[in-house]
Amino acid sequence: MAVIANRRSVMTLFSRPTDIHSHRTRLVLAEKNINIEIAMVMGPELPEDLMDLNPYHTVPTLVDRDLTLYDSRVIIEYLDERFPHPPLMPVDPVMRAQFRLALFRIETDWYSLAEEAESGGDGKLSSKSRKLLRESILQSKELFGAKPYFISDEFSLVDATIAPILWRLPVYGIDLGSQADPIEDYMKRVFARRSFRKSLTELEQEMRM
């Protein structure tokens, strides 16, 4: 980490191995097969060059030459526009707005709860948060079953955002139950994707061993 990140010729992503925001960013990178240096941040201390680049001292942080981005939503939308193939957002403005609304709801309703597990250190959720997250996911059961991917025939940024949450359900202590067949089918389909397998760190692989 001695080299200042914004002087690197290769795009760099600062990522934590179990951070859910980092995971969705790595999944988009894998889906688009982008050549990038992934700098894993281990432990609570951040590299000095990352602290200099990101005033919020958070991960993921993406450095692309003189550009530094440090919000996972901003990062994944930038990657989709910077590397347009395969596209992970629809071209139609109405559909695009619907996808962005889905992203907002997932971040607000699901990620806000998942962040409790991230901040706790042990990956666990409180019983209240477990109940809220489980109910919120099950409320979308029909949307999971309507098309091969979430509200889409093709894998999108929405799926890249949902998949890390669903992958962590065993760690969160959440069992969706017998009424969740469409969600289980969705998980099998997404988790079998080569890009998803490639996006997993060793510690994330262990979440479902």
N, C-alpha and C positions, 0 to 999 in steps of 0.2 A: 504493500500500500504506500510505498515511499514516493511513487510517481504521482504528481497531481493529476486527478482524474480528468479534468477538462483539457489536459494536454495530450491525452491518449488518442491515437489514431483510430482505435477500434471503439465502437460504442460500448459503454459499460453500464451494467445494472448492479447496483448495490442491493442485496437481497438477504433476508433472513431465512434459514432453512425450514421453519415451520410457520412463518407469518402468512396469514391468509391473503393479504394484499400482495405480498411478494409472489405467492403461488399463482394468483390469477394473471399477474404480469408475465411470469415464466411460461404459463400456458399459452398466452398469445404469442410470445416469442417462438415457442415450439410449433404452434399451428402455422406460423408463417415461415418457419425454418430460417430465422434471422441469425446471421453470424454476429455474435456478441460475446463480450467477456462478462461473466457473472462473478462478481466479487461477493462471496458469502460473508456476512457479518455474524460472527459467533460471539455469544455472551452480551452483556449489557453495554460494554464500551464500544463506541463507534470510531472508525478510523478518522484521523485528523483531517484528511482531505475531504471526507464526506461532511464533516461538521462545518468546514469552511464553505462548502458548496450549497448546503441545504440549511437555511436558517431555522427550520423546524426540527432538524436532527432526527429525521424519520427515514424508514425504509418502506417500500422500495424508493430508490432514487435512480433516475436514468440520466446518464451523461452522454450526449451526442455532440462531440466537438465542443463548441462554445455554448451549447444549450444544456441546461440542467432542469429536469422536471422531477417533482417530488410529491405527486398525488397519483395514486394508482389509476384512478379513473382518467385523469389527464394523460397519463403515460400510455394506457392501452388504446385510447382514441388517437393519440399521436402516432403510435406504431401502425395502427390500421390505415391511417392516411399516408404515412411515410412509406409504407410497404403495402401497396394496394392489392396484392395478390397472395392468397385468396382474400376477397373482401369479407369482413366480419360485421359489417353494418349494411343495411339496405340503402340503395340509391334514392328511392322514392322518399321525399321529405315527410310525408305523413307516416309511413312505416318507420322511418328513422326516428321520428319523434316518439312513436310508440315504444320502440326499443330503448330509447333514452329514459322514458318514463319507467319501463320495467327495471332498468339499471338503478334508477333512483330509489324505487320501492325496495329492491333487494338490499341495497346498501343501507337504507333507513331501517327496514324491518328485520333483516337477517344479520347483516354485518355488524350492526350496532350491538347485537346480542353476542355474536361470536367474538367480538373484541374483548368482552369480559373474560373469556377463556384465555385470550392472548395475554391480557394484563395480569391474570392470576398466576401465571408461571407454570401451572400444572396441566393446562389445557382443559380444565373442567368448567362446567357451568353450574350456577346455582339452580336449585329445583324450580324456582320461578322462571328463570331464563330458559331452562330446558323445556318447560311447558309452553312458554310463549313461542319459542322457535319451532317446536314440533307442530303446534297448531297453525302457525303461519305458513309453514311448508305444506301441510296437508290441505290448507285452503286453496292452494294452487294446483291440486291434484288433476283437475280437468284440463288445465293448460299443459301439464306435462304429457298428457295422453293424446292431445289433439293433433300434434305433428311430431315428426321424428325428433326435433329439437324444440327448445322452449319458444313458443309462438313462431316457429320458423321451420322450413324444410332443410335449412342449412345451419351448420354450426356458426355461432355468432359470439360477439362480446358478452352477450347475456349469458350464454352457456359457460363461457370462460369465467364468469363471475359466480354462477351458481355451483359449478362443479367442485371448487375447493370447499364450499360449505358442506355439501353432501358427502364428500370424502371424509370429512371430520366427524360425522355423526356418531360413530362408535366412541370416539374420544370424548365427545360432549355428553355421552350417556343417553343418546336419543335412539329409540326404536320406533319407527314409523308405524308398525303394526300391519295387520293383514289387509287393511283397506288401501294400502299404498302401492298396489301393483303397478299403476302407470309410472309412478316415481321410481320404483325398483327397476322397471324396464328401461327407463331413461338413464338411470345410473349405470346399468350394464353397458348400454350403448356408448355413453360418453367415456366411461372409465376404460373401455376397450380401445379407444382411439390411440393411435401411436403417439400423437402429440401429447395426450394426457399422461401416458406412461413416461414420456421423455421429460415432462415438466416436474415430476416428483423428485424430491431430494430423498436421501436414504432415510432420514427421520420421518418424512411424510409417508414413505412406503411402509414403515413400521406401524403406522396408524391403523392399518387393516390387515396386519399379519395375525 
